[in-house]
Amino acid sequence: MINAALDEAMMRHALTLARRGLGHTWPNPSVGAVIWRMEGEQPILLGRGFTQNGGRPHAETEALRMAGDAARGASMAVTLEPCAHHGKTPPCAEAIVKAGITRVVSALEDPDPRVSGGGHAILRQAGLTLVTDVLKEKAFALNRGFFLRIGANRPLVTLKLAQTSDGYAGADGQALMISSPLSKQRVHLARASHDVIMIGVGTVMTDNPDLTCRLPGMMHLSPIRVIVDTHLDTPVNARVIATASKVPTWIVTAHDASAERESDLSQEGVSIIRVAKDNKERIDIHVLLAALAARGITRVFSEGGPRLAETLVEADCVDTIEIITSPEALGRPGTIALRPHLMSALADPLRFVAKGTMMSGRDRVQHFERVS
Ligand SMILES: NC(=O)c1ccc[n+]([C@@H]2O[C@H](COP(=O)([O-])OP(=O)(O)OC[C@H]3O[C@@H](n4cnc5c(N)ncnc54)[C@H](OP(=O)(O)O)[C@@H]3O)[C@@H](O)[C@H]2O)c1
């Protein structure tokens, strides 16, 4: 196999590893690294790793640990430029040099101002062969949330909305089971790969959801729950509050919300974040997302109702949309799922591109990606 093809194959493997960390490495990106050497025409895999929960150890550290002394003279593929700054541990770029790696295949530069070319420079100065921009677009897409947090002051936002075949997301005032069991499992899986799940207080009031990942063996991967609640109306006995000591829960509210309510909710272990309101007296979406980014959040899974979905799209802050449509009709007037901004954004090829449709049990799932 020629080098370029092998480099891509190793990078693909490193990207697969990196994907495993999504949702668990914030505020850091999720990175994958693979170490190999050639035996004749045959690549021998010596080490592999991905960013561990909480962002450390880094992928390179994990892969070097696995390879041990065998790393001397070997090659490494890494999905993001190795770090160059002294944090809790020495920089990965220095560790790579020290371990005796002679050739590094890197997907792209880290935009973090503490790195930003510095990691690559350390490798070059030490005389290593450096190949950059290998599967750059794929590596960029994988850590889009991290890049948005650094470059656009907001996390990546994935929007999920389920509707009946006649277009309703709810039955006024009552919880409605729309998605099939398989679709629910897919949603739980998606929860585990995001840093937070976000809903509006309207959904708390109607559905009283747990918002945890309840797939077997994955409960510990439940992300933070974020409730958007202008007036701190979330009841203290809501499930998300009652379980706040086990699964972190943040409520984003307005500066003028009641201090007494804040005290009641804080006592249950909820963190209250106060932000500015928009001109409609609701939480300002841009300020809300900037507040999450400031806390290190890179990936938001929005599972709120049609109102929150609408304002997120209106604010132009949505990156991926998943619409789940059940074959069953509500058969009477309810809460319309696709409000005007969301409806027109989905039909506008300059804003969202339809990436495909799949069946999930009996449901049809349409996937849209932001054009930018
Ligand atoms: N099918 C689905 O996928 C799905 C998912 C979730 C919910 N639902 C259904 O949807 C219905 C609830 O709909 P909903 O639209 O009221 O729920 P929601 O979007 O989760 O909550 C909306 C509430 O969030 C608060 N909020 C604060 N700032 C906001 C902002 N900038 N933009 C939008 N909302 C903001 C507002 O209440 P304050 O002004 O008091 O803060 C608003 O009324 C229920 O029937 C529920 O069962 C369906």
The ligand as a Tripos MOL2 file, in Angstrom:
@<TRIPOS>MOLECULE
LIG
   48    52     1     0     0
SMALL
NO_CHARGES

@<TRIPOS>ATOM
      1 N1        -42.4840   15.7150   19.6300 N.am      1 LIG1
      2 C1        -41.3830   16.1400   20.2160 C.2       1 LIG1
      3 O1        -40.2710   15.8800   19.7470 O.2       1 LIG1
      4 C2        -41.5280   16.9430   21.4610 C.ar      1 LIG1
      5 C3        -40.4100   17.2530   22.2440 C.ar      1 LIG1
      6 C4        -40.5990   18.0210   23.3860 C.ar      1 LIG1
      7 C5        -41.8700   18.4510   23.7150 C.ar      1 LIG1
      8 N2        -42.9220   18.1060   22.9490 N.ar      1 LIG1
      9 C6        -44.2800   18.5740   23.2410 C.3       1 LIG1
     10 O2        -44.2860   19.9510   22.9850 O.3       1 LIG1
     11 C7        -45.1850   20.5830   23.8910 C.3       1 LIG1
     12 C8        -44.4370   21.6490   24.6360 C.3       1 LIG1
     13 O3        -44.0340   22.5740   23.6450 O.3       1 LIG1
     14 P1        -43.2140   23.8630   23.9570 P.3       1 LIG1
     15 O4        -42.8970   24.4200   22.6520 O.co2     1 LIG1
     16 O5        -43.9330   24.6910   24.9630 O.co2     1 LIG1
     17 O6        -41.9270   23.2620   24.7280 O.3       1 LIG1
     18 P2        -40.4700   23.8470   24.8500 P.3       1 LIG1
     19 O7        -40.0660   24.4520   23.5790 O.co2     1 LIG1
     20 O8        -39.6260   22.7600   25.3920 O.co2     1 LIG1
     21 O9        -40.6280   24.9760   25.9610 O.3       1 LIG1
     22 C9        -41.0470   26.2610   25.5740 C.3       1 LIG1
     23 C10       -40.8950   27.2220   26.7220 C.3       1 LIG1
     24 O10       -39.5060   27.4710   26.9620 O.3       1 LIG1
     25 C11       -39.3830   28.7590   27.5090 C.3       1 LIG1
     26 N3        -38.4250   29.5690   26.7820 N.ar      1 LIG1
     27 C12       -37.5670   30.4460   27.3500 C.ar      1 LIG1
     28 N4        -36.8540   31.0680   26.4430 N.ar      1 LIG1
     29 C13       -37.2420   30.5980   25.2360 C.ar      1 LIG1
     30 C14       -36.8640   30.8930   23.9200 C.ar      1 LIG1
     31 N5        -35.9150   31.7770   23.6250 N.pl3     1 LIG1
     32 N6        -37.5030   30.2500   22.9440 N.ar      1 LIG1
     33 C15       -38.4420   29.3340   23.1870 C.ar      1 LIG1
     34 N7        -38.8540   29.0030   24.4180 N.ar      1 LIG1
     35 C16       -38.2560   29.6450   25.4530 C.ar      1 LIG1
     36 C17       -40.7310   29.4570   27.3510 C.3       1 LIG1
     37 O11       -41.3730   29.4620   28.6130 O.3       1 LIG1
     38 P3        -41.0630   30.6790   29.6060 P.3       1 LIG1
     39 O12       -41.3160   31.9400   28.8430 O.co2     1 LIG1
     40 O13       -41.9340   30.4550   30.7570 O.co2     1 LIG1
     41 O14       -39.6330   30.5580   29.9550 O.co2     1 LIG1
     42 C18       -41.4700   28.5560   26.3920 C.3       1 LIG1
     43 O15       -42.8500   28.5880   26.5590 O.3       1 LIG1
     44 C19       -45.7180   19.5110   24.7740 C.3       1 LIG1
     45 O16       -46.9460   19.0920   24.2630 O.3       1 LIG1
     46 C20       -44.7040   18.4200   24.6700 C.3       1 LIG1
     47 O17       -45.2950   17.1700   24.9030 O.3       1 LIG1
     48 C21       -42.7770   17.3790   21.8290 C.ar      1 LIG1
@<TRIPOS>BOND
     1     1     2 1
     2     2     3 2
     3     2     4 1
     4     4     5 ar
     5     4    48 ar
     6     5     6 ar
     7     6     7 ar
     8     7     8 ar
     9     8     9 1
    10     8    48 ar
    11     9    10 1
    12     9    46 1
    13    10    11 1
    14    11    12 1
    15    11    44 1
    16    12    13 1
    17    13    14 1
    18    14    15 2
    19    14    16 1
    20    14    17 1
    21    17    18 1
    22    18    19 2
    23    18    20 1
    24    18    21 1
    25    21    22 1
    26    22    23 1
    27    23    24 1
    28    23    42 1
    29    24    25 1
    30    25    26 1
    31    25    36 1
    32    26    27 ar
    33    26    35 ar
    34    27    28 ar
    35    28    29 ar
    36    29    30 ar
    37    29    35 ar
    38    30    31 1
    39    30    32 ar
    40    32    33 ar
    41    33    34 ar
    42    34    35 ar
    43    36    37 1
    44    36    42 1
    45    37    38 1
    46    38    39 2
    47    38    40 1
    48    38    41 1
    49    42    43 1
    50    44    45 1
    51    44    46 1
    52    46    47 1
@<TRIPOS>SUBSTRUCTURE
     1 LIG1         1 GROUP 0 **** ****
